[in-house]
Amino acid sequence: MPVIAPRRLGESLWRFWPDARRRLPQSVRTPVRFLYEAVRDLMRLPGALMSNRLVASAAPMDLGSPGIRLRPETRISLDNCGEDRPYLKTFEFPGPHIGAFHAALDRAPTGRMGIPFCIDLGIDGYLARAEAMKLYELAFFAPGDVLELGTYRGLSTSIIARALHDRGSQTLHTCDLSLHSSRSARRTLRWLPGFERVKFSVGDATELLDQFLAAGRKFGLIFVDHWHGYEATYSAAIRAGRLLSPGGFVMFHDYNDPSARLPDHPDKVWQAVTDAIGNDPKFRFCCVVASSGVFQRQ
């Protein structure tokens, strides 16, 4: 099995880069810089994903069609929004992890951007370690393409893209209102596994959803992590039923956020999701993991 040695490569690039950036032409400088940054970020990943030797190619995983386990004990009410909810499997697969990257997420460092719970994969974003694992799991097993609302700097995008890369199929559509954020994520992901499966768009999420509805598109997973206000979340939630394939999932970030209990706070994900699909027979509750709530289209 072919292998590479990222640590030695990273050390060489570290010595080479300061002088090279002054001498190389711009056309060469840019790809070298991206390679340097990619190796630097890769060196931060722990465990099975990052050691002195990293497997560069591996046989695709074949886990068949695992069963689904619902987790009603993780359900939250408005009164207990913010209670800790660890990672628990939704799909039945052997062992504690789907593969090497899933295991690496479980052991990844935290503290990104100075926030204690934020997973640190070298990309800014607001995911806890447990919900990063859940996002990878759902994207890996989702029955179809994936839609993400809220690209930001590309943290969750990179995890979904890696899941699609590891499963060897499907496409991720990711949307952000900010052109700057979308371009930043594109630059970050261009050297990471699964980038070729990502389609970036910029604009209003509700307008994009309506375009997909008009085109008859279906998705196996929708990750809702854009503006957390009531109207934006409600608009996404009521459209999810028509956009998801049967058996597909929708995951709402900050569903389990204590801010929802504060009357004057703008984040109202729990309320919007409850009003939109809480009593919709087309959906069933799956689980709450860290701040995220997961529902399945029946």
C-alpha positions, 0 to 999 in steps of 0.5 A, spaced: 500 500 500 503 506 498 504 511 503 507 518 504 510 521 510 507 528 511 511 529 518 517 529 514 514 533 508 511 538 512 518 539 516 521 540 509 516 545 507 517 549 513 524 550 512 523 551 504 517 556 504 520 562 507 525 563 502 521 560 496 515 565 497 520 571 496 524 567 490 518 563 486 514 566 481 506 568 483 504 562 478 508 557 482 508 560 489 500 559 490 500 552 489 506 551 493 503 555 499 497 551 498 501 545 499 504 547 505 498 549 508 495 543 507 500 539 510 501 543 516 493 542 517 494 535 516 499 534 521 495 537 526 490 531 526 491 525 531 491 518 531 489 513 526 489 519 521 496 522 522 502 519 525 509 518 522 506 515 516 499 516 513 496 511 508 495 515 502 490 510 499 486 504 501 480 499 499 473 502 499 469 500 505 463 496 504 459 496 510 452 494 507 446 497 509 446 497 516 440 498 521 438 504 524 437 505 531 433 511 534 435 515 540 429 517 544 432 518 550 436 524 547 430 528 546 430 535 549 425 540 551 426 547 551 427 547 559 433 543 558 436 546 552 444 545 552 444 539 556 450 535 554 449 529 549 455 525 547 456 521 540 451 515 539 451 511 533 444 512 529 447 506 524 449 499 526 456 498 524 461 494 527 466 497 532 466 504 535 468 507 528 466 507 521 473 508 519 480 511 520 477 518 519 471 517 523 476 515 529 481 521 528 475 525 529 473 522 536 480 523 538 481 530 534 484 536 539 479 541 541 479 549 542 479 552 535 478 559 535 479 559 543 473 556 544 474 550 548 469 545 545 470 547 538 474 541 534 480 543 531 482 540 524 485 546 522 479 549 519 475 555 523 468 553 525 463 551 530 462 544 531 463 540 537 467 533 536 461 529 537 457 532 532 463 532 527 462 525 528 455 524 527 455 529 521 460 524 518 456 518 519 450 521 516 453 523 510 457 516 509 450 512 510 445 518 507 441 515 501 443 520 496 446 527 495 448 532 501 445 539 501 449 544 506 446 551 508 452 555 511 458 553 508 462 558 513 470 557 512 469 550 510 469 545 517 463 541 516 464 542 508 470 538 509 467 533 513 461 531 509 466 531 503 471 526 506 465 522 508 463 522 500 470 521 498 470 515 503 464 512 501 466 513 493 459 516 491 454 522 491 455 530 491 455 535 496 451 542 495 454 547 499 451 554 500 453 561 504 450 568 503 457 570 504 462 570 497 468 571 502 466 565 506 465 561 500 471 563 497 475 561 503 472 555 504 473 553 496 481 555 497 481 551 504 478 544 501 481 544 494 487 540 497 483 535 501 479 529 499 472 529 496 473 536 494 471 534 487 465 532 490 463 539 492 459 544 488 459 551 492 454 556 491 452 563 494 446 566 495 439 566 500 438 559 502 431 559 502 431 561 494 436 555 493 431 551 496 426 553 492 430 552 486 431 545 488 424 544 489 422 546 482 427 542 479 425 536 483 431 535 486 432 530 492 437 529 498 439 524 503 442 529 508 440 536 509 445 540 514 442 546 516 447 551 519 446 558 516 442 563 520 439 560 526 433 565 527 426 563 527 424 564 520 430 562 516 430 555 520 423 554 519 423 556 512 429 550 511 425 545 516 418 546 512 422 545 505 426 539 508 420 534 507 419 535 500 427 535 499 429 529 502 429 522 499 425 517 503 429 515 509 433 521 508 436 525 514 436 533 516 441 535 521 440 542 525 446 545 528 444 549 535 438 545 536 440 544 543 443 551 544 441 554 551 440 561 548 433 558 545 431 559 552 432 567 552 426 571 550 431 576 547 436 572 543 435 571 536 437 564 535 431 560 536 432 553 532 429 549 537 422 553 537 423 553 529 424 546 528 419 544 533 413 548 530 415 546 523 416 538 523 415 536 531 408 533 529 409 532 522 408 524 521 413 525 515 418 525 520 421 521 526 426 524 531 433 520 531 437 523 536 440 529 539 448 530 539 452 535 542 448 542 539 445 538 533 438 535 533 437 529 527 430 527 524 429 522 519 424 523 513 419 516 513 
